[in-house]
């Protein structure tokens, strides 16, 4: 381990292990030595080692398994925010072996909440579709989607396990999708979702709530909630600001003034 000037010991250990992981010398699923073994090998306290490992767990490079030890985490798929509207395509673009399982296709009536999301009358007929997406034989995404039957007629005629719904909306139903409203939040898997994604109840997930609008009509054509396993996916967003941020905020200005008066 190389020494770092003015860096705390736990940071040096953290960077050393991270380098081993990122260089491939510690491949995914590798089990690390125990905290005691690492501390004895490096000549540092177990508390220092524990702090370094905890930081790497929070970064997603390591994971702790109860009763088993600490392991190198499997790499996550990084989604660009615009890819989230077509999960199947995003998986295929990464050369992952994909499969889909249609868990439910039914016709339901719009509740007040669904009616508000899809801008239809309460009781309006909707298609409800639940699809499980697999990557390399592991269930990683659970999709629940609702479509007004009047805006997507005869949707039951299509093989939804092989054809992305997004492609149907654009290619078959002529939707011009120029507006998307999307929210991402962290949730814990309930009993039903946990069984479908083959994780423990309470497992951390990313939930994407999304409304797709057809520009031609200005009306929503889909409302969906996608559940992504947090050990599989992460989301990258890049924002271009309209103008560079160059002004000093009042708080920063007051701090500067305090510093200048103190130095004077």
C-alpha positions in Angstrom: 0.0 0.0 0.0 1.4 3.4 -1.0 1.6 6.1 1.6 -0.4 9.3 1.1 0.7 12.6 2.4 -1.7 14.0 5.0 -4.2 11.3 4.3 -5.8 9.5 7.3 -4.8 5.8 7.5 -8.4 4.6 6.8 -8.5 6.7 3.6 -5.2 5.1 2.5 -6.6 1.6 3.1 -9.9 2.6 1.4 -8.1 3.8 -1.7 -5.8 0.7 -1.8 -8.7 -1.7 -1.7 -10.7 0.3 -4.2 -7.7 0.2 -6.6 -7.5 -3.6 -6.3 -11.2 -3.8 -7.1 -11.2 -1.4 -10.0 -8.1 -2.9 -11.5 -9.7 -6.4 -11.4 -7.2 -7.9 -9.0 -10.2 -8.4 -6.6 -13.0 -9.6 -8.9 -16.7 -9.4 -8.1 -17.9 -11.9 -5.5 -14.4 -12.2 -4.0 -14.4 -12.6 -0.2 -12.1 -10.2 1.7 -10.0 -11.2 4.6 -11.5 -10.5 8.0 -11.0 -7.2 9.7 -8.6 -8.8 12.2 -6.5 -10.3 9.4 -6.3 -7.1 7.4 -5.4 -5.1 10.6 -2.6 -7.5 11.5 -1.3 -7.6 7.9 -1.2 -3.8 7.6 -0.3 -3.1 11.3 -3.2 -0.8 12.0 -6.2 -1.0 14.4 -9.3 -3.0 13.5 -11.3 0.3 14.0 -9.3 1.9 11.2 -9.9 -1.1 8.9 -13.6 -1.2 9.8 -14.0 2.5 8.9 -12.3 2.0 5.5 -14.5 -1.0 4.7 -17.6 0.9 5.8 -16.8 3.7 3.4 -16.3 1.2 0.5 -19.7 -0.4 1.4 -21.4 3.0 1.2 -19.7 3.5 -2.2 -21.1 0.3 -3.4 -17.8 -1.4 -4.0 -18.1 -3.8 -1.1 -21.1 -5.6 0.4 -21.5 -7.2 3.8 -23.3 -10.5 4.1 -24.6 -11.3 7.5 -22.8 -14.3 9.0 -20.5 -14.7 6.0 -18.2 -11.7 5.7 -17.4 -8.8 3.3 -17.4 -9.4 -0.5 -16.6 -7.4 -3.6 -19.9 -6.2 -4.9 -21.2 -7.1 -8.4 -20.8 -4.1 -10.8 -24.0 -2.1 -11.3 -25.5 -1.1 -14.6 -25.4 2.6 -15.1 -28.5 4.0 -16.8 -28.6 7.3 -18.4 -31.9 9.0 -17.4 -33.3 9.0 -20.9 -32.9 5.2 -21.1 -35.3 4.5 -18.4 -38.3 4.6 -20.7 -37.2 1.4 -22.4 -35.7 -1.1 -20.0 -35.5 -4.0 -22.4 -33.5 -2.0 -25.0 -31.2 -0.6 -22.3 -30.4 -4.2 -21.2 -29.8 -5.4 -24.7 -27.6 -2.4 -25.5 -25.2 -3.6 -22.7 -25.0 -7.1 -24.3 -26.7 -8.7 -21.3 -28.6 -11.9 -21.9 -32.2 -10.7 -21.6 -35.5 -12.5 -21.0 -38.9 -11.3 -20.0 -41.8 -12.9 -18.2 -45.3 -11.6 -18.5 -46.7 -11.9 -15.0 -50.1 -10.2 -15.6 -52.2 -8.9 -18.4 -55.6 -7.7 -17.3 -58.3 -5.1 -17.9 -59.1 -3.0 -14.8 -61.1 0.2 -14.2 -59.3 3.5 -13.4 -59.3 4.4 -9.7 -59.1 8.0 -8.7 -55.3 7.9 -8.5 -54.9 6.3 -11.9 -57.6 8.5 -13.5 -55.6 11.6 -12.3 -52.3 10.2 -13.7 -53.7 9.2 -17.1 -56.2 12.1 -17.4 -59.3 9.8 -17.9 -62.6 9.5 -16.1 -62.8 7.3 -12.9 -63.9 3.9 -14.1 -62.3 4.2 -17.5 -61.1 0.8 -18.8 -57.3 0.4 -18.5 -54.9 -2.3 -19.4 -52.7 -3.4 -16.5 -49.4 -5.1 -17.4 -46.8 -6.6 -15.1 -43.5 -7.8 -16.6 -40.4 -9.1 -15.0 -37.1 -8.4 -16.8 -34.1 -10.7 -16.5 -30.4 -9.9 -17.1 -28.1 -12.9 -17.3 -30.9 -15.0 -15.8 -31.3 -12.8 -12.7 -34.6 -10.9 -12.2 -33.6 -7.2 -12.0 -36.6 -5.0 -13.0 -40.2 -5.4 -12.3 -42.5 -3.2 -14.5 -46.1 -2.3 -13.7 -47.8 -0.3 -16.3 -51.3 1.1 -17.1 -52.6 2.1 -20.5 -56.0 3.6 -21.4 -57.7 0.9 -23.6 -59.1 3.6 -25.8 -55.6 5.0 -26.6 -53.9 1.5 -27.1 -56.7 -0.7 -28.6 -56.1 -4.4 -29.0 -52.8 -4.3 -27.0 -53.5 -8.0 -26.0 -52.7 -9.1 -29.5 -48.9 -8.4 -29.1 -46.2 -10.6 -27.6 -45.1 -8.3 -24.8 -42.4 -10.6 -23.6 -40.4 -10.1 -26.8 -41.5 -6.6 -28.0 -40.7 -3.5 -25.9 -43.9 -1.7 -25.1 -42.2 1.6 -26.0 -41.7 0.3 -29.6 -45.4 -0.5 -29.8 -46.5 2.9 -28.5 -44.4 4.6 -31.2 -44.5 2.1 -34.1 -48.1 0.8 -33.8 -50.1 3.4 -32.0 -48.3 6.4 -33.5 -47.4 8.1 -30.3 -45.1 11.1 -30.5 -43.4 10.9 -27.1 -41.9 14.3 -26.5 -42.9 14.8 -22.8 -42.0 12.5 -19.9 -42.7 13.1 -16.3 -40.6 10.8 -14.1 -39.8 10.5 -10.4 -37.1 8.3 -8.8 -37.2 7.3 -5.2 -35.8 4.7 -2.8 -38.2 2.2 -1.5 -38.1 -1.1 0.4 -39.4 -4.2 -1.3 -42.7 -5.4 0.0 -43.6 -9.1 0.2 -45.0 -9.4 -3.3 -42.2 -7.4 -5.1 -39.5 -9.2 -3.0 -40.8 -12.6 -4.2 -40.9 -11.5 -7.8 -37.4 -10.0 -7.8 -36.1 -12.9 -5.6 -34.8 -10.6 -2.8 -35.6 -10.4 0.9 -38.5 -8.4 2.1 -37.3 -4.9 2.9 -34.5 -5.1 0.2 -33.6 -1.5 -1.1 -35.0 -0.8 -4.5 -35.2 2.2 -6.9 -38.8 2.9 -7.9 -39.4 4.9 -11.1 -42.8 6.4 -11.4 -43.4 7.6 -15.0 -46.0 9.2 -17.2 -45.5 9.2 -21.0 -47.4 11.9 -22.9 -48.4 11.7 -26.6 -47.5 15.1 -28.1 -50.2 14.7 -30.8 -53.1 14.6 -28.3 -51.3 16.1 -25.2 -52.7 13.2 -23.2 -50.9 10.5 -21.2 -50.6 7.2 -22.9 -48.8 5.3 -20.1 -48.5 5.4 -16.4 -45.9 3.0 -14.9 -43.9 2.1 -11.9 -40.7 0.2 -12.4 -38.8 -1.4 -9.5 -35.1 -1.8 -10.0 -32.8 -3.8 -7.7 -30.4 -1.4 -6.1 -27.6 -4.0 -6.3 -28.0 -4.0 -10.1 -28.8 -0.5 -11.3 -27.7 3.1 -10.7 -28.8 6.2 -12.6 -26.7 8.9 -14.1 -28.0 12.3 -14.9 -26.2 15.2 -16.6 -27.6 18.7 -16.6 -26.5 21.6 -18.7 -27.1 24.9 -16.9 -28.6 27.7 -19.0 -25.8 30.0 -17.7 -22.7 29.4 -15.7 -23.1 29.8 -11.9 -20.7 32.6 -11.0 -22.5 34.7 -8.4 -21.5 34.3 -4.8 -24.5 33.6 -2.5 -25.2 35.9 0.4 -24.0 33.2 2.8 -20.7 32.8 1.0 -20.3 36.5 0.8 -20.8 37.0 4.5 -18.2 34.2 5.2 -15.7 36.0 2.9 -16.3 39.2 4.7 -15.7 37.6 8.0 -12.4 36.1 6.8 -11.2 39.3 5.3 -12.1 41.3 8.5 -10.4 38.6 10.6 -7.2 38.7 8.5 -7.2 42.5 8.7 
